[in-house]
Amino acid sequence: MSRRLTGIALLVAVASATPVPGFSPRDLVHNSTAIVIGKVEYVSSTPTEGVFAGSPVPAKEYLARVNVDRVVKGGPDLLRALNVHWTVLLPSGGTAGYTSPPDGRYMMLFLKPDELPNTYTFASPYYPGVFASPSGGAATEPIGGSEEQIFHKVLEEMGRFIDSSDEYGPERTRQLRQLAFVNDSTVHEIAAKVVRDSNPDLRGQAMFTLLRLKDRTYLPMAREEILHDANGSGSDVHVGNLILAITQEFPASDSIDVLRVTAKAPNSALRRTVAYAARSTRSPLTIPILLPLVDDPDDEVAWNAMHSLGELTKHLNWRPTSKEPEEWQRCLNLWHSFAAGYAPAVSPQ
């Protein structure tokens, strides 16, 4: 087994206005020829210049070393130390969507060969890697098998970090959030392990992930979390996400009662979510829930309610196009007239 150092040049291309793509571990596995786990140690950073949208912009050039703990994909010559070099563009708007692995942290890095001899670049400049936990032992041999097997090994390594109470809570939550739309049984197993975690943000993200995977057994837990929040004055982001997941992934009968209660919540952020999410049910049973919200003191709640009502009743031109007083009053008058003559649908027994 070779002990030579392998240089990894992480060369950042010229940025464009293209939106940052969503996180896809399957694509990262497919586009990588090497996937390694190890500790990233920065050596230096140097101000430089790059090109963004055809114009020169400030940039920063980094040099780091990765002490490889284990290899998920690739040859045995990767099982030592890797020199890492990359450049980050710094236009006035930020970093153009590119990210760098944090200094001093264990990471799982997704790599592919660069045009330069014996060098590599990230498979994606937007997702150079994900957090990983140290093995606590000697470096392991690379994982063989099919691309599908490697994909599941990547998920297992991500889950190992998420499940570790020794890791930083917000990072565990962020990592699970990246997997929320990955439809795979391994993701379900990861979320189920932490759905009762003491960290409320991680617990909420786990519930959201399980609902996105259409697991009905977690509906009672999600409803309890939502209704508990609706009775208070505060609202966590994950509670709004639970409402969105229930209305989008399950029949309307599973969400009507939740929407009816949370529409009266004291927190306007929660009412905004209710007014928006109701349209996803495609059910006339939400119309009497939404009609009072057109007069909500929070104009975002009223805006969402009128737009949801427009979709549900097919009165698309009754949706406000702006918050200008004349346009706003036009739509309010229409919905007030509609409400005066509306016969509510009866919920089936």
N, C-alpha and C positions, 0 to 999 in steps of 0.2 A: 504494500500500500504506500503510495507516494506521500511524502511529507512536505512537498514543495508548496510555496505560497502561490495562490492563484489570484491575480488581479481582477477585480470586478469594477468595470467602468460603468457607472450609472448615468448614462448620458441623456439629458433631458432635451427633447425636441422643442422646436418653436411652438408656443402655445397658440391656440385659436379660440374662437368663440364657441366651439362645440361644447355642449353641456357635459359635465362629468358623468360617465356611465355608472350604472348601479353596480354594487359589489356582487360578483359572481364567482364563488370558489371553483365552480366547475370550469369556467372559462380560464381562470388563472392556472389551474392544473393543466388544461389542454395547451395553453400557450407557454408553459414553462418547460424547460429541459432539465432544470435543477430546482429543487425545493429544499432549503436547509433551515435548521433551527439552531440558533446560537445567540450569544451576547454581542451586541453592537457596542463598540468602543470608539468614540470619535478621537481622531488624532489632530486634525486641524480644520479650520474654516477660513477661507480667503475671499474677500470681496473681489468681484469680477464684473464682467458685462455680458449680457446675452441679448437675444433678439426676440421681441414679442410683437406680433401683428405687424411685422416689417420694420419695427423701430427699435433702436437700442434701449435697453432697460437695465437697471442694476440687477445683479445676480450674486449668488454666493456659491463658492465651490467648496465641497467638503471632502475630507479624506478620513476614512474610518477602517477599523478592522473588525471582522466577525470571527469570533472564536467558536467554531462549529461544535455543537453538542451532539447533534444527530442529523441524519439526512433522510428526508422523506422520498425524494426522487433524485436520481442522478448516480454518477459513478463514485467508486470508493476514493478517488483522488480529491474529492471535495471534503473529506473527513479530517480537516485540519484547520488552518487559519486562512481567511479570505481578506485580501485588501479591497476596500470598497471606496470608490470615487464617484461622486455625482455632483451635479450643478442644479440649483434651484433658481428659477427666474423670480424676480421681485418687482413686477409692475405695480403701479399705484393701486390697483385693485386687489393686491394680495399676492398669492403664489401661483395663480393661473390653474389651480386645482391639483397641482403636484404636491406630494407629501414626502417627507423624509422619515426614516426609522428613528425613533427617539434614542438618544445617547444613553448608554449604560443599561439597556433593557434587552431581555430575551425576546427575540422575534422569530417568526417563521417567514422567510423571505422567498419570493417567487422570482426566479431568474431565467434568463435565456442568453445564448451567446451573443456577444457584440461583434461588430465587423472587425474589431482589432483582435489579433491573435491572443488566445488565452485570457480573454476578458468576457465579462457578462454584463447584461443590463437588466433592468426590471422587466418582467413580462407585462406589467402595466405601470405607467408612471403615476397613476392615481392611487394604486393600491400596491405599494412595494412589499408589504407584508402585514401580518397580524400578530397580536401578542401571543406569546407562548410561555410555558413554564419550564424551568430547567428539569432535566431528567434525574438529577441527584446521583448519577453514576457515570460510567465511562461512555464515550461516544458509541453509538450503535451503528450497525451496518445499514446501508440504504434499503428502503422498502422496495421489493420487487412487485410484480403483478401488473394487472391491467390498469388503464387510466381510471376506471371506475373504483378499483380498490384503493388507488392513491387518493382519489377524491374523498373517499370515506375516511382515510387516514388523516387527511387535512381537517375534516370535520371533527374527528376524534381529538386531535391536538387542540383545536379551538375550544372544544368542550372541556378538555382537561383544564384549560386556563379559566374558563367560565365557572367551573365547579369548585375551584380552589378558593377557600375562604382566606388564604394567605395573600391573595392578590388584591389590588386596589379596586374597591367596589364600583366606581364610575367606569373603570376600564372593563370590568367584567360585563357591566350592563351594555356598554357600547359594542363589545364584541358579539353579544347575543343579538343586539339590534341589527347587526350586519347580516345575521342569519334568518331574520324574521320572515323573509320571503323566499327562502330556500325550501322547496317542498321535498323533504326527505325524512325517512324514519329516524335517521341519526340525529337530526335537528330536534325532532320530537323528544327523543331520549334525553338530549341535553337540557331542553327547556323543562321537562318533567322533573329533573333532578333538582332544579333550583326554584321551582314555582312556590315553594314554601320557605325560601331563604329569608333570613332576618333583614336583609337589605330591601326596603320597600320598592325602590326603583328596579332592582333586578327581578324581584317577584312580579312586579307589574309587567315588565318586558317579557318575562316567561309566559305569563297568562296571555298576553297579546299574541305571542308566537304560537302558542297551542291553539288559540282560537283561529288564527290564520290557517292553521293546518286542519281546521274543521273538526276539532275534538270536542264533542258536546259534553263530555264528562266534566269539563272545566267551566261550563256556563254558570252553574250555581255559585262557584267561587268568584267569578267575574261580576255577577250581579250583586253579590254581597259587597264587593269592593266599591262598585259604582254607587250603590244606594247609601252606603256609609258616607261616601264623599259628598253626595248630594244633600245630605242632612247638615253638613257643616258649611263654613264660609270659605274654605280653601279648596283648591282643585289642583291635583297633580296632573302633569301631562299624560301619564300613562292611563289615567282614568278615561280621558277623552279618547285615547287610542283604543281602549276596550270597547267603548260605544261604537266606534267606527268598525271594529272587527266584527262585532255581533251583528250590526245592521248590514254589513257587506257579505258576510260568509254564511249567515243562517236565515231561515225563513222569518218573515215579519212577525209571526206569532211569538218568536223568541225574544223580540226586542220591544214590542209595543208598551208593555208595562214599565220597562226601564225608561223609555223615552217619556212616558206620561209623568213619571216622578221627577226625572232630572230636568224636564222643561221648566219646573218651578224652583230649581236650585237657586240659592242666593248668589252663587258665583257666576258672573256673566260669561267667563271663558267656557264653562261647562254648558251653559245655555247655547252659546254659539255652536258648539259641537253638535248638540242635539238638533238645532235648526238646520244644520248642514247634513247630518247623517240621515235624517228622516227620509230624504229622497231616495236613498239606497234601498229602502224596504219595498218600494214600488207599491205600497199599500194605501188604500183610501182611509184606513184606520188611523193614519198619522195626521190626516187633515185637521180634525178638531184639536189635536195637540198643537199644531202649527199656527192656527188662526189667531190665537191670543198673542203670539210672539211677534206679529207684525207691528204691534204697538209697544214692543219692549223698549225700555229707556236706553238700552245699548243698541246703537244703530247697526252694529255688525250682526247682532242677533236678528234684528228685524230684516236686514238685507238677506241673510241666509234663509230666513223663514219664507220671505216672498219668492225667492228663487226656487226653493224646494216646492212650495205650493204651485208655482208655475209649471214645474215639471210633472208634478203629480196630477194636476187637473188639466194639463195640456193648454193652459192659458199662458203661453210663452211670452206674449207681448204685455203681460201684466207684471213682468219682472222689471224692476228698475234698472235703467242703464247708467244712472249716476245718482249721487246724493244731493243734487241740486233741488232746492225746495219745491219747485213746480213739478219736476219729474217724480219726486218722492211722494208728494200729495196725490198726484194722479194715480199712482199705484195703490196707495193707502185707501183712497176712495173706492177703487175697484174691489179690493179685498174686503172692505167693510160691507159693501153691497152684497158681495158673495156670501159673507158670513151670516148676514141677516136672513137670507133665504136658504141656507144650507141645512140639509137633513143629514145628520151624522150617520155613517155606516155603523152597523151593529156588529160587535165582535162575536164570532161564532163561539158557541159553548162547547 
